[in-house]
Amino acid sequence: MSSSPEHKRRKTADTFPIKAFPGEYKKVEIDPWKVEKLTPELKEQLVANINLCRDALIAFSATGSASGYGGHTGGAFDTVPEVVILDSFFRGCPDKFVPIFFDEAGHRVITQYMMAAIRGHLPPADLMDYRRGFCKLPGHPELGMTPGVEFSSGRLGHMWPFVNGVAMANPGKVVICLGSDGSQQEGNDAEAARLAVAKNLNVKLFIDDNDITITGPPSQYLPGYDCVKCLQGHGMNTVEADGEDLESLFVKMREAVVFDGPAGVVARRKMAPGIKGVEATTEGHDVIPASKAISYLNERGYTEAAEAIAKVEKAKCPKTTYLGSGEMGSMRTTVGEALVKILEKMTPEQRKASVMAIDSDLGSSTSLAKLQKPFPEIFCHSGIMERGNFSAAAGFGMEKGKQGIFSTFAAFLEMIISEITMARLNHSNVLCHFSHSGVDDMADNTCHFGINNMFADNGLGDDEHTRLFFPCDAAQVVSCVNAVFPMPGLRFLFTTRSKTPAILKEDGSAYYDEKYTFVPGKDDLIREGTQGYIMAYGDAMYRCLDAVETLKQEGVSVGLINKSTLNVVDEEMMQKIDKAPFLLIVEPLNTKTGLGSRFGTWLLTRGLAPKKFAVIGVHREGEGGLWEHAFHQKYDSESVAAKVRAML
């Protein structure tokens, strides 16, 4: 199949199924320096806008559920009252504001798309393509991609410090930042609060405190954490409000806006208020299930919108067959299962004395949560605090015979580079699992790409205890976990969000069977070849195997090497590569920082010289979607085969 993006763009709808949106959105103008409380007429207009926007958000975000592209409904649904009030302020006093809805919870991007449609930048019908590949509506706001989107959010809890700088660049204007009880857990926000207070920056925070993150209520897993008290402790003028009491919310938001200096309003409410079966649950954090969206819309009288969602088909990658591959399996899930089996062999006393697993609110995705129920004595359910959690794991593992276990998404590895250095200098023992590595299945798009994993290998040349592993299928993961669990030092295990198929031998049996033993630092020769070699790892492996088998049918003999230990040279395999007609490295990581960026040095310093050398990997920003990313980055099997033909 063609890996060019043009043919993948498909339009879900020609019209938006709620006819009133956005045409009946009322362009309310309020000057907060003059209007101290809502009149009945203003309240009626704002209520109408809130209801219309919330209904519209349900209608188009649910397409992500129906299509399989996912998304996040609840947070954006929650903050509609704040957004509608702020929009009226922006319209009433455009010269007194930087009129951008900066949001440090980028997964609430449907707020940005909704306002882009209201402001006339985006055709409403396009909203029905939410998160689809090549439709310019990725899972986080990205400046320059979507018409009407005015900033890139980055990762959770990263926006407020940036907004401080916007305020410095715009003295005399009010700059707002939407926040959440989840984003406020990040250490960046504590630093931002201190700077905003110290310099009396005219930054206003409006925080949705719904007491729900991915793994549950912060009030339960972080007792003592309170958004209002935290901000007040930094010296910031902060008040609490009922997020669903419009008149009271308006008064407190208005007072924050006109206050001279930084101010915050923490809006308390249940997650996804009023949505049956979703309200006050972790389900509200994710995209609303299509069935519940249909019920909601039918009850609201939007039968056409409900029918539109019911007609959305699940998206599927057009390529369904990969030569040389078997059944699909989840590498990230297998990590947790393998750890459970290892820990089961210990007594409770042994586990408590030697292991501590620390979760950063993503254990259900990284599979670390599989340890929570059977081994509560060693499981720490912590918050969205990657730097502190990793360092705590490293501190526990400082003594010989002890080790911390830490997991989060690979994109967030970039946030703990300094902490990794400190852990290394303290000879700490930490087993880290970074799931969601690479780009495959990453509808959250560029800011959530886990592509700079090699940053973890930032020690000096004499460092022998930092190892990076990226297996290619679930069976290899099991053997890898068993091998690296007892190793000392820092071990980084990478897996994909997507499932990957089992890698097969030429006779059709599993390459990584029960007889296989993972040896750190040893590369695996998956296929022998006479005309050159491809080296790959992770989800690039099965794609390359398909390319190798396809080329074989054309009479081209290409070898395939699985380099699952990323930062150790297999000297025996290097000799095999020497004098080969070509070596092509194919990887799901950043070509600037990945395996290919250092492999040439390894070859040259050994005097080795394949006749041709090239690298395929992640080299440009994403275009949204799930399976589409591999094709966009051109490490799909057809692109790999085409590159091999060009190198012959």
Wavefront OBJ file of the C-alpha trace (Angstrom):
o trace
v 0.000 0.000 0.000
v 1.102 3.547 -0.509
v 2.694 5.198 2.507
v 2.071 8.715 1.221
v -0.391 10.607 3.433
v -2.635 12.111 0.792
v -4.911 9.133 0.295
v -5.569 8.697 4.012
v -7.534 11.925 4.501
v -11.225 11.114 4.787
v -14.035 13.405 5.838
v -16.507 12.003 8.362
v -19.290 14.547 7.787
v -20.243 17.376 5.455
v -22.186 19.222 8.149
v -22.066 19.403 11.923
v -24.986 17.369 13.314
v -26.049 19.995 15.871
v -27.457 22.680 13.583
v -27.425 25.370 16.264
v -23.646 25.127 16.637
v -21.912 27.472 16.284
v -24.438 29.835 14.689
v -26.585 30.261 17.801
v -23.620 30.862 20.092
v -24.270 34.320 21.550
v -21.439 36.832 21.198
v -21.712 38.116 24.766
v -19.536 41.093 25.667
v -18.780 41.808 29.334
v -16.372 44.354 30.779
v -15.279 42.803 34.122
v -14.038 46.164 35.331
v -17.608 47.486 35.107
v -19.899 44.466 35.547
v -19.590 43.040 39.056
v -22.330 40.416 38.855
v -24.535 38.829 36.240
v -27.860 40.330 35.301
v -30.676 37.846 34.545
v -30.252 38.585 30.835
v -26.488 37.987 30.857
v -26.927 34.828 32.875
v -29.511 33.516 30.411
v -27.152 34.149 27.488
v -24.181 32.512 29.182
v -26.242 29.488 30.233
v -27.401 29.058 26.645
v -23.793 29.184 25.451
v -22.662 26.708 28.087
v -25.357 24.208 27.166
v -24.722 24.565 23.434
v -20.972 24.135 23.822
v -21.244 21.153 26.130
v -23.647 19.438 23.751
v -21.352 20.148 20.811
v -18.333 18.806 22.705
v -20.161 15.548 23.348
v -21.205 15.280 19.715
v -17.768 15.564 18.194
v -15.562 14.079 20.908
v -17.652 10.897 20.862
v -16.576 10.328 17.269
v -13.146 9.556 18.744
v -14.713 6.803 20.794
v -16.697 5.426 17.884
v -13.752 5.548 15.468
v -11.217 4.143 17.925
v -9.018 7.215 17.831
v -9.910 7.935 21.461
v -9.713 11.303 23.145
v -10.677 13.128 26.315
v -14.138 14.550 26.948
v -14.610 15.191 30.662
v -12.016 17.874 31.355
v -13.099 20.084 28.473
v -16.758 19.468 29.304
v -16.043 20.613 32.868
v -14.385 23.893 31.961
v -16.992 25.156 29.497
v -18.431 27.661 32.064
v -14.984 29.186 32.631
v -14.278 29.326 28.891
v -17.628 30.935 28.094
v -17.140 33.572 30.817
v -13.602 34.297 29.645
v -14.788 34.561 26.051
v -17.253 37.244 27.129
v -14.390 39.107 28.855
v -12.190 38.837 25.756
v -15.003 40.248 23.617
v -15.851 42.971 26.101
v -12.298 44.254 26.575
v -10.120 42.902 23.745
v -7.355 45.410 24.444
v -6.968 44.353 28.068
v -6.357 40.636 27.453
v -4.103 38.319 25.547
v -7.197 36.556 24.167
v -5.828 33.020 24.122
v -7.251 30.122 26.137
v -3.873 28.800 27.271
v -4.420 25.376 28.820
v -1.846 23.325 30.701
v -3.981 20.196 30.273
v -3.430 19.729 26.547
v -5.631 16.640 26.346
v -8.573 19.071 26.727
v -7.826 20.173 23.172
v -11.479 19.945 22.144
v -11.891 23.295 23.940
v -9.492 24.821 21.425
v -11.234 23.198 18.458
v -14.630 24.311 19.717
v -13.498 27.920 20.055
v -11.767 27.792 16.659
v -15.123 26.849 15.141
v -16.973 29.555 17.107
v -14.449 32.175 15.992
v -14.837 31.123 12.357
v -11.388 29.615 11.854
v -12.549 26.025 11.485
v -15.543 24.615 9.562
v -17.793 22.977 12.184
v -18.111 19.791 10.120
v -14.355 19.254 10.443
v -14.809 18.685 14.182
v -16.276 15.274 13.364
v -12.782 14.185 12.261
v -11.461 14.591 15.824
v -8.036 12.902 16.218
v -8.113 11.182 12.826
v -4.824 11.038 11.004
v -4.040 13.830 8.541
v -7.181 15.762 9.561
v -5.313 18.494 11.464
v -7.122 17.754 14.748
v -4.535 15.919 16.883
v -4.950 14.948 20.509
v -3.100 18.021 21.808
v -3.103 21.595 20.462
v -0.239 22.228 18.061
v 0.546 25.702 16.807
v 0.573 25.903 13.032
v -1.371 22.720 12.434
v -5.010 23.548 13.177
v -6.593 26.818 12.014
v -7.512 28.902 15.057
v -5.256 27.062 17.508
v -2.918 29.682 18.967
v -0.439 27.685 21.065
v 1.078 24.257 21.612
v 0.299 22.871 25.051
v 3.186 20.449 25.402
v 2.805 17.924 28.194
v 0.612 18.118 31.247
v 1.596 20.878 33.659
v 4.064 22.615 31.335
v 2.019 25.631 30.227
v 1.939 27.910 33.263
v 5.686 28.724 33.278
v 5.364 29.536 29.574
v 2.364 31.771 30.261
v 4.456 33.688 32.809
v 6.723 34.652 29.936
v 3.747 35.669 27.804
v 2.703 37.983 30.638
v 6.199 39.483 30.764
v 6.004 40.135 27.026
v 2.589 41.789 27.371
v 2.744 44.163 30.357
v -0.560 45.777 31.106
v -2.568 42.864 29.726
v -4.253 39.970 31.498
v -3.039 36.506 30.528
v -5.094 33.478 31.506
v -4.188 29.845 31.963
v -6.657 27.006 32.380
v -5.419 24.376 34.795
v -6.487 21.182 36.511
v -5.939 19.339 39.770
v -3.842 16.877 37.756
v -1.597 19.407 36.030
v -1.043 21.235 39.313
v 0.711 18.136 40.673
v 3.670 18.764 38.361
v 6.668 20.511 39.903
v 6.763 23.041 37.057
v 3.682 24.710 38.479
v 5.241 25.251 41.898
v 8.130 27.069 40.238
v 5.716 29.063 38.067
v 3.704 30.117 41.105
v 6.779 31.458 42.880
v 7.870 33.487 39.855
v 4.377 34.857 39.198
v 4.079 36.023 42.802
v 7.619 37.376 43.056
v 7.241 39.472 39.888
v 3.545 40.266 40.380
v 2.724 38.946 36.920
v -0.783 39.561 35.667
v -1.478 35.856 35.211
v -4.855 34.391 36.132
v -5.292 30.672 36.761
v -8.650 28.953 36.456
v -8.290 25.419 37.737
v -10.808 22.632 37.270
v -10.642 20.532 40.448
v -12.847 17.523 39.745
v -10.845 15.167 41.982
v -10.300 12.708 39.137
v -7.177 11.702 37.263
v -6.546 8.526 35.250
v -6.197 6.215 38.236
v -8.700 7.791 40.600
v -9.292 10.639 43.056
v -6.187 12.609 44.135
v -7.918 13.134 47.484
v -7.449 9.402 48.074
v -4.016 8.672 46.607
v -2.466 12.046 47.600
v -4.102 12.906 50.930
v -3.055 16.388 52.008
v -2.774 17.730 48.465
v -5.077 20.704 47.959
v -4.871 23.093 44.988
v -6.108 26.130 46.900
v -3.748 25.647 49.856
v -0.785 24.947 47.560
v -1.246 28.165 45.615
v -1.941 30.191 48.727
v 1.217 28.743 50.244
v 3.181 30.290 47.391
v 1.624 33.644 48.211
v -0.901 33.660 45.380
v -4.341 35.198 45.814
v -6.481 32.082 45.352
v -10.124 31.303 46.109
v -12.397 28.307 45.788
v -15.583 28.339 43.710
v -18.451 26.030 42.860
v -17.801 25.366 39.183
v -21.476 24.687 38.468
v -22.847 27.777 40.255
v -22.583 30.245 37.377
v -23.356 33.426 39.320
v -20.849 32.664 42.065
v -18.241 31.451 39.577
v -18.612 34.642 37.554
v -18.079 36.860 40.601
v -14.913 35.040 41.647
v -13.489 34.902 38.136
v -14.232 38.582 37.662
v -12.509 39.448 40.958
v -9.442 37.432 39.915
v -9.260 39.202 36.560
v -9.393 42.722 37.978
v -7.013 41.902 40.847
v -3.612 43.571 40.448
v -1.249 40.616 40.111
v -1.441 36.831 39.898
v -4.684 35.261 41.054
v -6.342 31.887 40.917
v -9.832 30.415 41.073
v -10.135 26.714 41.846
v -13.487 25.498 40.545
v -14.681 22.443 42.444
v -17.072 20.147 40.621
v -17.645 16.514 39.824
v -15.995 15.219 36.694
v -18.349 15.459 33.675
v -21.302 16.856 35.655
v -24.676 15.649 34.463
v -23.472 12.907 32.117
v -25.158 9.707 33.279
v -22.763 6.851 33.917
v -19.734 9.104 33.487
v -20.113 11.798 36.150
v -17.522 11.582 38.950
v -15.768 8.555 37.411
v -12.342 7.999 35.851
v -14.230 7.198 32.645
v -14.834 10.912 32.343
v -11.121 11.547 31.943
v -11.114 9.608 28.696
v -13.333 10.019 25.683
v -17.004 9.517 26.438
v -18.136 6.040 25.295
v -20.181 6.265 22.120
v -23.154 4.517 23.727
v -23.317 7.032 26.573
v -22.878 9.959 24.220
v -25.770 8.673 22.114
v -27.985 8.401 25.199
v -26.973 11.898 26.321
v -27.683 13.449 22.936
v -31.006 11.675 22.520
v -32.111 12.924 25.928
v -31.097 16.432 24.877
v -33.153 16.128 21.690
v -30.199 15.843 19.300
v -31.258 12.688 17.484
v -29.344 13.618 14.333
v -26.106 13.935 16.311
v -26.773 10.621 18.044
v -27.350 8.950 14.690
v -24.167 10.478 13.278
v -22.104 8.923 16.077
v -23.813 5.555 15.604
v -22.771 5.571 11.941
v -19.075 6.186 12.611
v -17.030 3.111 11.758
v -13.969 1.878 13.593
v -10.811 2.994 11.851
v -8.451 0.267 10.702
v -5.023 0.275 9.177
v -5.434 -0.740 5.535
v -2.433 -3.034 5.829
v -3.476 -6.101 7.796
v -0.927 -8.760 6.817
v 2.744 -8.796 7.765
v 4.889 -11.610 6.407
v 6.921 -13.462 9.023
v 4.694 -12.390 11.913
v 2.231 -14.235 14.143
v -0.369 -13.330 16.743
v -0.547 -9.846 18.202
v 0.461 -9.235 21.797
v 0.851 -6.269 24.135
v 4.431 -5.655 25.211
v 3.505 -3.024 27.788
v 0.955 -5.300 29.462
v 3.404 -8.181 29.445
v 5.920 -6.174 31.482
v 3.534 -6.026 34.440
v 2.615 -9.679 34.093
v 6.275 -10.714 34.013
v 7.048 -8.640 37.101
v 4.176 -10.256 38.979
v 5.569 -13.723 38.278
v 9.017 -12.698 39.509
v 7.679 -11.092 42.680
v 5.439 -14.069 43.426
v 8.578 -16.114 44.044
v 9.572 -13.837 46.933
v 8.139 -13.849 50.417
v 6.286 -10.683 51.533
v 9.217 -9.906 53.796
v 11.711 -10.237 50.930
v 9.635 -8.040 48.666
v 9.184 -5.328 51.262
v 12.880 -5.291 52.065
v 14.119 -5.173 48.490
v 11.549 -3.681 46.098
v 9.462 -0.497 45.861
v 7.253 0.224 42.827
v 6.179 3.841 42.376
v 3.355 4.767 40.007
v 2.867 8.199 38.396
v -0.892 7.950 37.721
v -0.329 5.849 34.600
v -0.064 2.368 36.071
v -3.181 1.189 34.284
v -1.505 2.059 30.967
v 2.066 1.002 31.734
v 0.819 -2.155 33.541
v 2.600 -1.284 36.793
v -0.834 -1.306 38.413
v -0.796 -5.097 38.068
v 1.472 -5.091 41.113
v -0.910 -3.101 43.294
v -3.453 -5.762 44.269
v -1.165 -8.766 44.840
v 1.679 -6.784 46.436
v 0.249 -3.712 48.215
v 3.201 -3.704 50.601
v 5.557 -2.599 47.820
v 3.254 -0.489 45.647
v 3.212 3.306 46.011
v 0.242 4.916 44.247
v 1.635 8.371 43.645
v 0.593 11.341 41.541
v 1.633 13.107 38.345
v 5.109 13.893 39.641
v 7.605 12.094 37.427
v 10.754 13.835 38.690
v 10.002 13.257 42.346
v 8.702 9.728 41.846
v 11.742 8.614 39.855
v 14.078 10.088 42.466
v 12.159 8.338 45.233
v 12.556 5.034 43.386
v 16.261 5.777 42.976
v 16.628 6.658 46.643
v 15.024 3.381 47.668
v 17.403 1.559 45.345
v 20.527 3.281 46.615
v 21.505 0.345 48.816
v 22.875 -2.879 47.402
v 20.156 -5.513 47.281
v 17.352 -2.985 46.900
v 15.754 -1.603 43.762
v 13.049 0.837 42.828
v 10.612 0.170 39.999
v 9.356 3.206 38.107
v 7.094 3.563 35.098
v 5.493 6.239 32.963
v 5.206 7.148 29.267
v 8.405 7.454 27.249
v 7.686 11.075 26.319
v 8.124 11.962 29.980
v 11.611 10.481 30.129
v 12.809 13.851 28.879
v 11.556 15.374 32.132
v 13.844 13.343 34.411
v 17.255 13.586 32.722
v 18.871 15.416 35.642
v 17.346 12.972 38.106
v 18.771 10.073 36.082
v 22.235 11.606 36.409
v 21.811 11.960 40.174
v 20.616 8.358 40.445
v 23.642 7.176 38.485
v 26.044 9.162 40.674
v 24.452 7.536 43.712
v 24.868 4.037 42.232
v 21.121 3.522 42.450
v 19.319 0.441 41.235
v 16.162 1.308 39.295
v 14.183 -0.742 36.806
v 12.276 1.721 34.622
v 9.476 0.820 32.232
v 8.683 3.523 29.688
v 5.667 2.445 27.687
v 4.244 4.396 24.742
v 7.721 4.518 23.214
v 8.024 5.621 19.622
v 5.081 7.031 17.677
v 2.832 4.104 16.798
v -0.761 4.482 18.007
v -0.016 7.913 19.469
v -3.088 10.033 18.687
v -1.902 12.559 21.294
v 0.638 13.400 18.595
v 4.036 15.090 18.674
v 4.254 16.258 22.286
v 3.562 12.689 23.422
v 5.985 10.971 21.069
v 8.460 8.892 23.079
v 11.348 9.353 20.689
v 14.317 10.655 22.695
v 14.754 7.521 24.800
v 18.510 7.470 24.237
v 18.736 10.554 26.465
v 18.647 8.092 29.367
v 22.105 6.904 28.356
v 23.760 10.140 29.452
v 26.555 8.781 31.615
v 30.254 8.867 30.858
v 32.292 6.283 28.998
v 33.081 4.288 32.125
v 29.395 3.792 32.954
v 28.662 0.067 32.720
v 25.402 -0.008 34.633
v 23.007 1.988 32.451
v 21.260 -0.245 29.948
v 18.506 0.501 27.434
v 16.276 -2.299 26.148
v 13.583 -2.183 23.461
v 12.189 -5.686 22.701
v 10.145 -6.408 19.596
v 7.353 -8.697 20.774
v 5.608 -9.825 23.941
v 7.504 -13.103 24.227
v 10.856 -11.343 24.085
v 9.619 -8.941 26.776
v 9.129 -11.824 29.226
v 12.666 -13.093 28.742
v 14.029 -9.543 28.872
v 12.316 -8.730 32.181
v 13.536 -11.992 33.710
v 17.102 -11.226 32.645
v 17.324 -7.569 33.644
v 15.358 -7.676 36.935
v 18.349 -8.872 39.017
v 20.877 -6.635 37.256
v 22.369 -3.699 39.195
v 22.224 -0.092 38.047
v 19.758 1.784 35.886
v 17.778 -0.335 33.454
v 15.380 1.254 31.002
v 12.824 -0.989 29.340
v 10.873 0.488 26.431
v 7.620 -0.793 24.964
v 5.049 0.530 22.520
v 1.480 1.651 23.116
v 0.379 -0.507 20.202
v 0.305 -4.259 20.093
v 2.987 -5.987 18.050
v 2.903 -9.406 16.372
v 5.095 -12.327 17.342
v 8.273 -12.573 15.279
v 8.482 -15.941 13.507
v 11.339 -18.065 12.230
v 11.443 -19.044 8.594
v 9.696 -22.322 9.457
v 6.753 -20.404 10.970
v 7.547 -21.130 14.616
v 8.062 -18.403 17.204
v 11.562 -16.945 17.258
v 11.223 -15.996 20.905
v 9.961 -19.311 22.241
v 10.372 -20.960 25.637
v 13.939 -22.000 24.734
v 15.045 -18.429 24.140
v 17.065 -16.631 26.801
v 17.546 -12.888 26.616
v 21.204 -11.906 26.885
v 21.731 -8.173 27.506
v 23.958 -6.705 24.822
v 23.457 -9.536 22.341
v 21.798 -8.834 18.994
v 19.574 -11.445 17.381
v 19.921 -12.471 13.734
v 16.307 -12.882 12.648
v 17.111 -13.548 8.988
v 20.400 -14.131 7.204
v 21.063 -12.324 3.936
v 23.774 -11.907 1.332
v 22.983 -8.504 -0.171
v 22.922 -6.379 2.955
v 21.387 -6.026 6.425
v 18.560 -4.167 8.104
v 18.888 -3.488 11.826
v 15.729 -2.658 13.789
v 13.987 -2.944 17.151
v 10.586 -2.353 18.752
v 7.635 -2.063 16.395
v 9.993 -1.403 13.472
v 11.014 -5.064 13.629
v 7.844 -6.675 12.279
v 7.575 -4.023 9.594
v 11.149 -4.713 8.498
v 10.550 -8.452 8.583
v 7.613 -7.962 6.226
v 9.892 -5.929 3.947
v 12.603 -8.613 4.068
v 10.132 -11.373 3.205
v 8.634 -9.274 0.415
v 12.073 -8.622 -1.041
v 12.887 -12.314 -0.787
v 9.935 -13.037 -3.061
v 11.564 -10.643 -5.530
v 14.824 -12.554 -5.351
v 16.580 -10.074 -3.046
v 18.403 -11.588 -0.040
v 18.461 -9.187 2.915
v 19.399 -10.037 6.478
v 17.531 -8.715 9.525
v 19.045 -7.990 12.940
v 17.084 -7.267 16.120
v 19.100 -4.887 18.294
v 17.030 -4.954 21.475
v 19.862 -3.626 23.662
v 20.198 -0.119 22.294
v 23.364 1.166 23.932
v 25.718 -1.806 23.952
v 27.785 -2.940 20.965
v 27.572 -6.620 20.009
v 31.095 -7.064 18.659
v 30.304 -10.374 16.985
v 27.419 -8.840 15.054
v 29.559 -5.835 14.098
v 31.972 -8.159 12.340
v 29.108 -9.652 10.358
v 28.033 -6.171 9.269
v 31.559 -5.214 8.173
v 31.974 -5.197 4.386
v 28.261 -5.853 3.872
v 26.848 -4.218 0.731
v 24.687 -2.022 2.953
v 23.404 -1.481 6.477
v 20.013 0.159 6.938
v 18.939 1.063 10.475
v 15.178 1.378 10.898
v 13.907 2.709 14.207
v 10.787 4.223 15.782
v 12.858 6.866 17.601
v 14.200 10.298 16.661
v 16.782 10.077 13.875
v 18.716 12.913 15.550
v 19.097 11.115 18.875
v 18.362 7.451 18.201
v 20.448 4.380 17.495
v 21.388 5.543 14.015
v 22.908 8.753 15.372
v 25.621 6.804 17.208
v 25.964 3.634 15.155
v 28.135 5.284 12.512
v 30.624 6.238 15.218
v 30.684 2.638 16.456
v 31.499 1.459 12.953
v 34.207 4.036 12.258
v 36.029 3.632 15.571
v 36.314 -0.098 14.835
v 37.477 0.392 11.285
v 34.338 -1.263 9.973
v 32.757 -0.121 6.758
v 29.626 -1.479 5.129
v 29.604 -0.096 1.607
v 26.408 1.903 2.181
v 24.793 3.156 5.381
v 21.411 4.811 5.966
v 18.884 5.443 8.720
v 15.085 5.537 8.664
v 13.269 6.841 11.718
v 11.095 9.549 13.193
v 12.101 12.773 11.506
v 9.108 15.127 11.388
v 6.176 16.255 13.493
v 3.142 14.034 13.566
v -0.067 14.343 11.602
v -2.388 12.816 14.182
v -4.001 9.423 14.110
v -2.872 6.013 15.312
v -1.477 3.599 12.737
v -0.857 6.522 10.385
v 2.318 7.614 12.180
v 4.554 4.806 10.941
v 3.562 5.586 7.360
v 4.008 9.321 7.862
v 7.514 8.758 9.257
v 8.196 6.270 6.450
v 9.272 3.304 8.526
v 6.344 1.253 7.254
v 7.324 -1.938 5.442
v 6.754 -0.584 1.933
v 8.973 2.432 2.580
v 11.666 0.181 4.064
v 11.559 -2.125 1.036
v 11.752 0.872 -1.286
v 14.814 2.177 0.564
v 16.524 -1.205 0.268
v 15.893 -1.299 -3.485
v 17.426 2.168 -3.762
v 20.529 1.061 -1.829
v 21.192 -2.062 -3.899
l 1 2 3 4 5 6 7 8 9 10 11 12 13 14 15 16 17 18 19 20 21 22 23 24 25 26 27 28 29 30 31 32 33 34 35 36 37 38 39 40 41 42 43 44 45 46 47 48 49 50 51 52 53 54 55 56 57 58 59 60 61 62 63 64 65 66 67 68 69 70 71 72 73 74 75 76 77 78 79 80 81 82 83 84 85 86 87 88 89 90 91 92 93 94 95 96 97 98 99 100 101 102 103 104 105 106 107 108 109 110 111 112 113 114 115 116 117 118 119 120 121 122 123 124 125 126 127 128 129 130 131 132 133 134 135 136 137 138 139 140 141 142 143 144 145 146 147 148 149 150 151 152 153 154 155 156 157 158 159 160 161 162 163 164 165 166 167 168 169 170 171 172 173 174 175 176 177 178 179 180 181 182 183 184 185 186 187 188 189 190 191 192 193 194 195 196 197 198 199 200 201 202 203 204 205 206 207 208 209 210 211 212 213 214 215 216 217 218 219 220 221 222 223 224 225 226 227 228 229 230 231 232 233 234 235 236 237 238 239 240 241 242 243 244 245 246 247 248 249 250 251 252 253 254 255 256 257 258 259 260 261 262 263 264 265 266 267 268 269 270 271 272 273 274 275 276 277 278 279 280 281 282 283 284 285 286 287 288 289 290 291 292 293 294 295 296 297 298 299 300 301 302 303 304 305 306 307 308 309 310 311 312 313 314 315 316 317 318 319 320 321 322 323 324 325 326 327 328 329 330 331 332 333 334 335 336 337 338 339 340 341 342 343 344 345 346 347 348 349 350 351 352 353 354 355 356 357 358 359 360 361 362 363 364 365 366 367 368 369 370 371 372 373 374 375 376 377 378 379 380 381 382 383 384 385 386 387 388 389 390 391 392 393 394 395 396 397 398 399 400 401 402 403 404 405 406 407 408 409 410 411 412 413 414 415 416 417 418 419 420 421 422 423 424 425 426 427 428 429 430 431 432 433 434 435 436 437 438 439 440 441 442 443 444 445 446 447 448 449 450 451 452 453 454 455 456 457 458 459 460 461 462 463 464 465 466 467 468 469 470 471 472 473 474 475 476 477 478 479 480 481 482 483 484 485 486 487 488 489 490 491 492 493 494 495 496 497 498 499 500 501 502 503 504 505 506 507 508 509 510 511 512 513 514 515 516 517 518 519 520 521 522 523 524 525 526 527 528 529 530 531 532 533 534 535 536 537 538 539 540 541 542 543 544 545 546 547 548 549 550 551 552 553 554 555 556 557 558 559 560 561 562 563 564 565 566 567 568 569 570 571 572 573 574 575 576 577 578 579 580 581 582 583 584 585 586 587 588 589 590 591 592 593 594 595 596 597 598 599 600 601 602 603 604 605 606 607 608 609 610 611 612 613 614 615 616 617 618 619 620 621 622 623 624 625 626 627 628 629 630 631 632 633 634 635 636 637 638 639 640 641 642 643 644 645 646 647 648
